[in-house]
Amino acid sequence: MKKRILSLIVLATLAITGCGSSKPNEELDKFAEEIIVNPDGSVSEPEATTAPSDVPTEAPVDTQTETPTATPAEEEKYFVTFTATTTEGEAWNSEKFADSKLTMINVWATYCNPCLAEMPDLGELAAEYDAADFQIIGVVSDVMAEDDSKNIEYAKQLIEETKASYPHLLLNESLYMSFVGAISAVPTTFFVRQDGSMVGYLTGAMPKENWKTLIDELLLKEQ
């Protein structure tokens, strides 16, 4: 019964905005920052805000009292933790993030044409990078780990046809509670650091050259 309820929750969540929608997701933004990507794949930096012209940019200094030194708050991080099983029946967990400086988690679905269309490019990218620097994993959001073997075989067939030869995880409660349950559309892609902390996410598919530009930029920041 739990598996059935979880399946219905996932399908209802994904149906909110459809396969490729990029509608803002308030739930996801609570623990992950959305990566804003330019048309060439580079990351947009947040725009600097300027104070209104009628507001002084510098507060008057009181010479009679000592000005306290401001200490920046420690950056909040969300750590991705889960245990899962691949489509090949192998155990996979979040400890494997330690194997690469940057991990790309691509959440897709068997019914999602944009997902399937970009998977050949993702397969090529996975092979082009040194595994110590970068790795890709997929999450099949509409096939459960305890699902009917026919559905799992269908997912494996799509993976083979698209040559997306990197690990693909079957959905379970651990994955759902960790991050999959927060998404509102597929594909949604997450980037995770070597220590398991979330870099950010973006919704929608992109061509290979744009992914490569983004990945290279994120890797530079992890040096």
C-alpha positions in Angstrom: 0.0 0.0 0.0 2.9 2.4 0.9 4.4 1.9 -2.6 1.0 2.6 -4.2 0.5 5.8 -2.2 4.0 7.0 -3.0 3.5 6.3 -6.7 0.3 8.4 -6.7 2.0 11.3 -4.9 4.9 11.3 -7.4 2.6 11.2 -10.4 0.4 14.0 -9.0 3.4 16.1 -8.2 4.8 15.8 -11.7 1.4 16.5 -13.3 1.3 19.9 -11.7 3.3 21.5 -14.4 3.8 18.8 -17.0 6.9 17.2 -18.4 9.0 20.1 -19.4 7.6 23.1 -17.5 10.0 25.5 -15.7 7.4 26.9 -13.3 9.1 28.2 -10.1 9.0 25.6 -7.4 8.7 27.2 -3.9 9.1 23.8 -2.1 12.4 23.0 -4.0 13.7 26.5 -3.4 13.6 25.9 0.4 16.7 23.8 0.2 18.3 24.3 -3.2 19.2 27.4 -5.2 17.9 27.5 -8.8 20.8 27.8 -11.3 20.0 30.5 -13.8 21.6 29.5 -17.1 22.3 31.8 -20.1 21.5 30.6 -23.7 25.2 29.6 -24.1 25.1 27.4 -20.9 27.0 29.9 -18.7 25.7 30.7 -15.2 24.1 34.1 -14.6 25.3 35.8 -11.5 22.6 37.5 -9.4 22.0 41.1 -10.4 23.4 43.6 -7.9 20.8 45.7 -6.3 21.2 49.5 -5.9 19.8 51.7 -3.2 17.1 54.2 -4.1 18.6 57.7 -4.9 16.8 59.3 -1.9 18.3 56.8 0.6 21.8 57.4 1.9 24.1 54.5 1.0 26.2 54.9 4.1 24.8 55.2 7.6 26.0 58.1 9.7 28.8 57.2 12.1 28.4 57.8 15.8 31.9 58.8 17.0 30.9 58.3 20.6 30.2 54.6 20.4 32.2 51.8 18.9 30.8 50.3 15.7 30.3 46.6 16.0 32.0 44.4 13.5 29.6 42.4 11.4 30.3 38.7 11.0 28.9 37.0 7.9 26.5 34.1 8.7 27.8 30.7 7.8 26.5 29.5 4.5 23.6 27.1 4.9 24.0 23.9 3.0 21.5 21.1 2.2 23.1 17.6 2.3 21.7 15.0 0.0 21.5 11.6 1.7 19.7 8.5 0.5 20.0 4.8 -0.3 18.7 3.3 -3.6 19.0 0.6 -6.1 20.0 0.9 -9.8 18.0 -0.5 -12.7 20.6 -3.3 -12.7 19.9 -4.2 -9.1 23.1 -2.7 -7.6 23.1 -0.8 -4.3 23.8 2.9 -4.7 23.9 5.5 -1.9 24.9 9.1 -1.3 28.4 8.1 -0.1 29.3 7.7 -3.7 29.3 11.5 -4.1 32.7 11.3 -2.6 34.0 9.7 -5.8 33.7 12.9 -7.9 34.2 16.6 -7.3 30.8 17.2 -8.9 27.8 14.9 -9.4 24.9 15.6 -11.8 21.6 14.0 -10.8 19.2 13.9 -13.8 15.6 13.1 -12.7 13.7 11.8 -15.7 10.6 9.8 -16.6 9.8 7.1 -19.2 7.0 9.2 -20.6 9.0 12.4 -21.0 10.2 13.1 -24.5 12.5 16.1 -23.6 14.1 13.8 -21.0 14.8 11.0 -23.5 15.9 13.4 -26.2 18.8 14.8 -24.1 19.9 11.4 -22.6 22.2 10.5 -25.5 24.1 13.8 -24.9 24.3 13.1 -21.2 25.7 9.6 -22.0 28.4 11.2 -24.1 29.2 13.8 -21.4 29.5 11.0 -18.7 32.1 9.3 -20.9 34.1 12.5 -21.7 34.9 13.5 -18.1 37.4 12.0 -15.7 35.2 10.2 -13.1 37.3 11.8 -10.3 36.0 15.2 -11.5 32.5 14.5 -12.7 29.8 11.8 -12.7 26.2 11.6 -13.8 23.4 9.5 -12.3 19.9 9.3 -13.4 16.7 8.8 -11.3 13.7 7.2 -13.0 11.0 9.1 -11.3 8.1 7.0 -12.5 9.5 3.5 -11.9 9.7 2.3 -8.3 12.4 -0.1 -7.0 9.6 -2.6 -6.1 7.7 -2.0 -9.3 6.6 -4.7 -11.8 9.6 -6.2 -13.6 8.0 -5.2 -16.9 8.2 -1.5 -16.0 11.8 -1.8 -14.9 12.7 -3.6 -18.1 11.0 -0.9 -20.1 13.2 1.7 -18.3 16.3 -0.3 -19.0 15.3 -0.6 -22.7 15.0 3.2 -22.9 18.4 3.7 -21.2 20.0 1.3 -23.7 18.3 2.9 -26.7 19.5 6.4 -25.7 23.0 5.1 -24.8 22.7 6.8 -21.4 25.3 4.4 -20.0 25.6 5.8 -16.4 23.9 4.5 -13.2 20.1 5.0 -13.1 18.3 4.8 -9.8 14.8 3.4 -9.3 12.6 5.6 -7.2 12.1 4.7 -3.5 11.0 6.5 -0.4 14.5 7.5 0.5 15.1 9.3 -2.8 11.6 10.8 -2.7 12.1 12.2 0.8 15.6 13.4 0.1 14.9 15.5 -3.0 12.7 14.0 -5.7 9.5 14.8 -3.9 10.2 18.5 -4.1 10.3 18.7 -7.9 7.3 19.8 -10.0 8.5 18.8 -13.5 10.9 16.5 -15.4 13.6 16.7 -16.4 14.9 18.4 -13.2 18.7 18.2 -12.7 20.6 18.7 -9.5 24.3 19.3 -8.9 25.9 18.0 -5.8 29.4 18.6 -4.3 31.9 15.9 -3.2 30.8 16.3 0.4 27.2 15.7 -0.6 26.0 19.3 -0.3 23.6 20.7 -2.9 25.0 23.2 -5.4 21.7 23.9 -7.0 19.1 22.7 -9.5 17.6 23.6 -12.9 14.4 22.5 -14.7 14.3 21.5 -18.3 16.5 20.0 -21.0 19.5 21.6 -22.7 21.8 20.7 -25.6 25.1 19.0 -24.9 27.3 22.1 -25.5 25.3 24.1 -23.0 25.5 21.3 -20.4 29.3 21.2 -21.0 29.7 24.9 -20.5 27.7 24.8 -17.3 29.5 21.7 -15.9 32.9 23.3 -16.7 31.9 26.5 -14.9 30.7 24.6 -11.8 33.8 22.5 -11.7 36.0 25.6 -11.7 34.1 26.8 -8.6 34.9 23.5 -6.9 38.7 23.8 -7.4 
